[in-house]
Amino acid sequence: MIDLYTAERDFDSAASIASGLMSLMPADPAPAQRFAQALAAAGKWDQVIGAAQEWRRRSGARTRAADELLATAYLATRDFAAAERVLAPYLDRARRDPASSVQLYALYSQALIAQGRVDEAQALLEPVLGTSAALREAWVSIAVRGIADLGAAGRWLEHVKPLMAGDLLDEPLLLASAWVQLTLRPGAGNTERTAAADALADATTKAQSLGNAKADHRVALGALKEQLDDKAGAESDYRAALKIDPNQPIAQNNLAMLILRRDGDLNEAKGLATRAAKHAEHPAAPDFIDSLAQVQSKLGLKSEAADSFRATVKLRPANLGYRASLVQALIDINQTDEARTALTELEGLAADAPRPDPQIRATIDRLRQLLEELAAK
């Protein structure tokens, strides 16, 4: 039952069952482990601390996994010194086998950096970077998410680049993604954008030269280039992805939207979007149908667009953007009664939202005024 609730993301129920098992089996570490992990999945880090300590108490000499989760909880609750203290006893063993100690290295480095000890974190990680791609990935992740100073984060990325040589695309893509993320930070400028563009160019060159490039690699490159506003480069990558795998739905969808936004061949865009929307089991299926609806609307296929927007709302009823698009589509085909009902539902959901969205509020006001004007005619 714990696994079932976890799979359904009902972490409270999973934690409740694990807590009951802890009482029934007071010496067994397994239910304490499941309880702590369920609380962590729910983001209840203050409660994870006690649960992980109990898991540790029951684990005898095999405490590392419990302590790694305990350190994660301390980091989440900003008790950085406690995280360092919990992990320190494992460092000597980790140095003997760094490739199997990625989590410990990452957590300990985060604890150091959070206390302003970036140089110590670098000294810890630098000697082991050549032993494991996973450790290099941890280094990159720490640079992007843990190091506040843009210049220092960039230097970390530059430092690891020579170690990422090889005949695989994953690491060049990882590095390019990291640079793109740095461009999104406050204070980022030409230095970060140039470095990101260079990293993407390097990854693209490698993708073009390798015979083992996957469609997903080219999709990832395209998505990153879109973030840098390199629409032509993104389109080239999506088309390359579809040559490798003509049924890659994200490439189909994203290429359709690029064509739509540049006022390209709308029939090509419609064909691509239609194919993407047929991937009903894909997690992004509602987004694919939304893209199809936008293309249909641009082509003047108003009734088809309204049907597509209805489908998006059915799949994701809590998405306010989908609901707003449906109201507009219904107005476009003179289905004003249904549009009023849909707008009332949208207003109710918007009012209940934990964080009011000014853009949605403005859209609601515009749609309400439009319906009132139609009613007055």
PyMOL commands that set and color helices and strands:
alter all, ss='L'
color gray80, all
select helices_A, chain A and resi 2-7+11-24+29-41+45-58+64-76+80-96+98-100+102-114+118-131+133-145+150-164+170-183+190-209+215-227+231-244+249-261+266-277+285-298+302-315+320-332+336-352+358-376
alter helices_A, ss='H'
color red, helices_A
deselect
rebuild
show_as cartoon
